[in-house]
């Protein structure tokens, strides 16, 4: 392939920008993104990534979803868009500022309190309190070091036919750099390897935004 040719499939910056423009955010989502960008921690999901989360939730007919890391509520708003109207989103976060931002995002969007359960705590503290095999989707939107060691517990929450989705796998392109040995990149590599080698899962990496690792539990 010559230097002048774009990669197959049109994987260009222009294509990524179009994907984000295609995913139209509501005014409440725009406001949630603005608040989330002012908070420490992982950046909020890109519009294209949020749209994929909504599509995955709709395709699964999702009624019960867990979000690890609230992301200021933006990922939750996208998920709720795709979930069933009687669905319940459970979002957990160890950062009270993120939870406050998520609570405001849901209130501004008119989300009924019965549809969003916000829990303060780390994965180590909260995951044992959730019901195994009871969730249609588990979405990880925070730094992988916060939940990588809990991968078996995360997968244990997912019902047959349900999915685990992790955002940020391709951030900075470091996972493909064999010389990168920082803790976050190592955590991503270990998670990706464990998911790919698990014969109970079907998995793929979607190169949108900063990357989605998606795994579906075989029925």
C-alpha positions in Angstrom: 0.0 0.0 0.0 1.5 3.4 -1.0 1.7 6.3 1.4 -0.9 8.2 -0.6 -3.5 5.5 -0.3 -6.0 5.5 2.7 -6.3 2.3 4.7 -8.9 -0.2 3.5 -12.4 0.6 4.6 -11.7 4.3 4.7 -10.4 4.4 8.3 -9.5 8.1 8.2 -9.8 11.0 10.6 -12.5 12.3 8.2 -14.4 9.1 8.4 -14.2 9.2 12.2 -15.5 12.8 12.2 -18.4 11.8 10.0 -19.3 8.9 12.3 -19.4 11.3 15.2 -21.6 13.8 13.2 -23.9 11.0 12.1 -24.6 10.1 15.8 -26.8 13.1 16.7 -26.7 13.9 20.4 -29.6 15.5 22.2 -29.1 18.9 23.9 -29.0 16.9 27.2 -26.2 14.7 25.9 -24.3 17.8 24.7 -24.5 19.3 28.2 -23.5 16.0 29.8 -20.5 15.8 27.6 -19.5 19.4 28.5 -19.7 18.6 32.2 -17.9 15.3 31.9 -15.0 16.9 30.0 -14.4 19.1 33.0 -14.1 16.2 35.4 -10.9 14.1 36.1 -10.8 10.5 34.8 -11.5 8.9 31.5 -13.0 11.1 28.8 -16.7 10.5 28.0 -17.6 8.2 25.1 -17.5 9.7 21.6 -20.9 10.2 19.9 -20.1 7.3 17.5 -19.3 5.0 20.4 -22.5 6.0 22.2 -24.6 5.3 19.1 -23.1 1.8 18.9 -23.9 1.2 22.6 -27.5 2.2 21.9 -27.7 -0.1 18.9 -26.2 -3.0 20.9 -28.7 -2.4 23.7 -31.6 -2.2 21.2 -30.5 -5.3 19.4 -30.3 -7.3 22.7 -33.7 -6.0 23.8 -31.8 -4.9 26.9 -33.8 -4.6 30.1 -30.9 -4.8 32.6 -27.6 -3.1 32.0 -24.6 -2.4 34.2 -22.2 0.5 33.6 -18.8 0.4 35.3 -17.8 4.0 35.5 -20.6 6.5 35.0 -18.7 8.8 32.6 -20.8 11.8 33.7 -23.9 10.0 32.6 -23.3 10.3 28.9 -22.8 6.6 28.2 -25.9 5.9 30.3 -28.0 8.3 28.2 -27.0 6.5 25.1 -27.7 3.1 26.7 -31.1 4.2 27.9 -31.9 5.3 24.4 -31.5 1.8 23.1 -32.8 -0.1 26.1 -36.4 -1.2 26.6 -38.7 1.4 28.0 -39.0 -0.7 31.2 -35.2 -1.3 31.4 -33.1 -0.3 34.3 -29.5 0.9 34.1 -27.2 0.3 37.1 -24.2 2.7 37.1 -21.4 2.4 39.6 -18.6 4.8 40.2 -16.0 5.4 42.9 -15.9 9.1 42.1 -18.7 11.1 43.7 -18.3 14.0 41.2 -18.9 11.6 38.3 -22.0 10.3 40.0 -23.3 13.8 40.7 -22.8 14.7 37.0 -24.6 11.5 36.0 -27.5 12.2 38.3 -27.9 15.7 36.8 -27.6 14.3 33.2 -30.4 11.8 33.9 -32.6 14.4 35.6 -32.1 16.9 32.8 -33.1 14.3 30.3 -36.2 13.4 32.1 -35.1 9.8 33.0 -37.4 8.4 35.6 -35.6 7.6 38.9 -36.8 4.0 38.6 -34.8 3.6 35.4 -31.4 4.6 36.7 -29.7 3.1 39.8 -26.6 5.0 40.8 -24.2 3.3 43.2 -21.1 4.8 44.8 -18.3 2.3 45.1 -15.5 0.4 43.4 -16.0 -2.7 41.3 -14.4 -4.7 44.1 -17.1 -3.4 46.5 -20.1 -3.4 44.3 -19.8 -6.4 41.9 -20.3 -9.1 44.6 -23.7 -7.4 45.4 -25.0 -7.8 41.8 -26.9 -10.9 40.6 -24.8 -13.3 38.4 -26.1 -14.0 34.9 -28.9 -11.3 35.3 -27.7 -8.6 32.9 -28.1 -8.2 29.2 -25.1 -5.9 28.9 -22.1 -4.9 31.0 -20.4 -1.7 29.8 -17.0 -0.6 31.1 -16.4 3.1 30.5 -13.6 3.8 33.0 -9.9 3.2 33.2 -9.2 -0.5 32.7 -6.9 -0.7 35.8 -10.0 -0.2 37.9 -11.8 -3.3 36.7 -9.3 -5.5 34.7 -8.7 -7.8 37.7 -12.4 -8.3 38.1 -13.0 -9.6 34.5 -14.3 -13.0 35.7 -16.9 -11.2 37.9 -17.9 -8.9 35.1 -18.4 -11.8 32.7 -20.3 -13.6 35.4 -22.9 -10.9 35.4 -23.7 -11.4 31.7 -26.5 -13.8 30.7 -26.2 -16.2 27.8 -26.5 -14.1 24.6 -25.6 -10.9 26.5 -22.5 -8.9 26.0 -19.5 -7.2 27.7 -18.3 -3.9 26.1 -15.2 -2.0 27.1 -14.4 1.5 25.9 -10.9 2.8 25.3 -8.9 -0.2 24.1 -7.3 1.7 21.2 -6.6 4.9 23.0 -3.3 6.5 21.8 -2.6 3.4 19.7 -0.5 2.0 22.6 -1.9 -1.5 22.6 -0.4 -2.1 19.2 3.0 -0.7 20.3 4.9 -3.7 21.6 7.3 -1.5 23.5 4.5 0.1 25.5 4.6 -1.3 29.0 2.6 1.2 31.1 0.1 -0.2 33.5 -3.0 0.8 31.6 -1.7 -0.7 28.3 -0.7 -3.9 30.1 -4.2 -4.1 31.6 -5.8 -3.7 28.2 -3.6 -6.4 26.7 -4.4 -8.8 29.4 -8.1 -8.2 29.2 -8.1 -8.5 25.4 -6.2 -11.7 25.5 -8.4 -13.2 28.2 -11.6 -12.3 26.2 -10.2 -13.6 22.9 -9.1 -16.9 24.4 -12.4 -17.5 26.3 -14.2 -20.2 24.3 -17.5 -19.2 25.9 -17.3 -15.8 24.2 -17.5 -14.4 20.6 -15.4 -11.2 20.6 -14.3 -8.4 18.3 -12.5 -5.0 18.4 -14.5 -2.1 16.8 -12.1 0.7 15.7 -14.5 3.6 16.5 -13.7 6.4 18.8 -10.9 5.2 21.1 -11.9 1.6 20.4 -14.5 -0.9 21.7 -13.8 -4.4 22.9 -17.1 -6.3 22.5 -17.7 -9.9 23.7 -20.9 -11.8 23.5 -21.6 -14.9 25.7 -22.5 -17.8 23.6 -26.0 -19.1 24.1 
